[in-house]
Amino acid sequence: MTNEQLSRYEKAAEKRLKKQIKEVLVKIQKANVDPISFGLRYRSRHFNKNDWEEWQRIYPQLAFKVDTKVKISDTGLIE
C-alpha cells in the first residue's frame, strides 16, 4: 500500500468517525441526557446555582465541534 493510499484511508476514516461521533452527541442531546458529563465539567468551573440553571437551559441548544485524527500504523499486509 502506498503512502498516498494510506493517507486517503486515514482521511476517509477521520471523516466517517467525525460524522458518527457528532450524530451520537446530537442524539443524546435531543434525549436530554448527558452520559459524557459535559454538565459536570461545566459545573466544576461555575459554582453559582444560577450558572447550573443556565447550563440546563443552554445544553439542548449547544453545537458540537468534533475533531478527529486517525493514524494507521499497520495495515496487516505483507509486502
QUIZIFEN-V657539 format. One record per residue. N is the residue number from 1. RES is the residue in three letters. PSI is psi in whole degrees, 0 to 359 (* if undefined). BURIAL is b if it has 16 or more other C-alpha atoms within 10 Angstrom, else e. Layout:
# QUIZIFEN-V657539
n & res & psi & burial
N & RES & PSI & BURIAL
N & RES & PSI & BURIAL
This chain:
# QUIZIFEN-V657539
n & res & psi & burial
1 & MET & 132 & e
2 & THR & 163 & e
3 & ASN & 325 & e
4 & GLU & 316 & e
5 & GLN & 316 & e
6 & LEU & 317 & b
7 & SER & 319 & e
8 & ARG & 318 & e
9 & TYR & 319 & e
10 & GLU & 315 & b
11 & LYS & 318 & b
12 & ALA & 318 & e
13 & ALA & 318 & b
14 & GLU & 314 & b
15 & LYS & 314 & e
16 & ARG & 316 & e
17 & LEU & 317 & b
18 & LYS & 315 & b
19 & LYS & 315 & e
20 & GLN & 318 & e
21 & ILE & 315 & b
22 & LYS & 320 & e
23 & GLU & 318 & e
24 & VAL & 316 & e
25 & LEU & 316 & b
26 & VAL & 322 & b
27 & LYS & 314 & e
28 & ILE & 328 & e
29 & GLN & 316 & b
30 & LYS & 330 & e
31 & ALA & 357 & e
32 & ASN & 42 & e
33 & VAL & 161 & e
34 & ASP & 67 & e
35 & PRO & 345 & e
36 & ILE & 353 & e
37 & SER & 38 & e
38 & PHE & 321 & e
39 & GLY & 321 & e
40 & LEU & 323 & e
41 & ARG & 318 & e
42 & TYR & 314 & e
43 & ARG & 329 & e
44 & SER & 342 & e
45 & ARG & 349 & e
46 & HIS & 112 & e
47 & PHE & 346 & e
48 & ASN & 140 & e
49 & LYS & 322 & e
50 & ASN & 329 & e
51 & ASP & 322 & e
52 & TRP & 320 & b
53 & GLU & 324 & e
54 & GLU & 318 & e
55 & TRP & 315 & b
56 & GLN & 330 & e
57 & ARG & 321 & e
58 & ILE & 338 & e
59 & TYR & 315 & b
60 & PRO & 345 & e
61 & GLN & 0 & e
62 & LEU & 144 & e
63 & ALA & 132 & e
64 & PHE & 140 & e
65 & LYS & 121 & e
66 & VAL & 127 & e
67 & ASP & 133 & e
68 & THR & 152 & e
69 & LYS & 116 & e
70 & VAL & 131 & e
71 & LYS & 113 & e
72 & ILE & 114 & e
73 & SER & 337 & e
74 & ASP & 130 & e
75 & THR & 344 & e
76 & GLY & 4 & e
77 & LEU & 143 & e
78 & ILE & 126 & e
79 & GLU & * & e
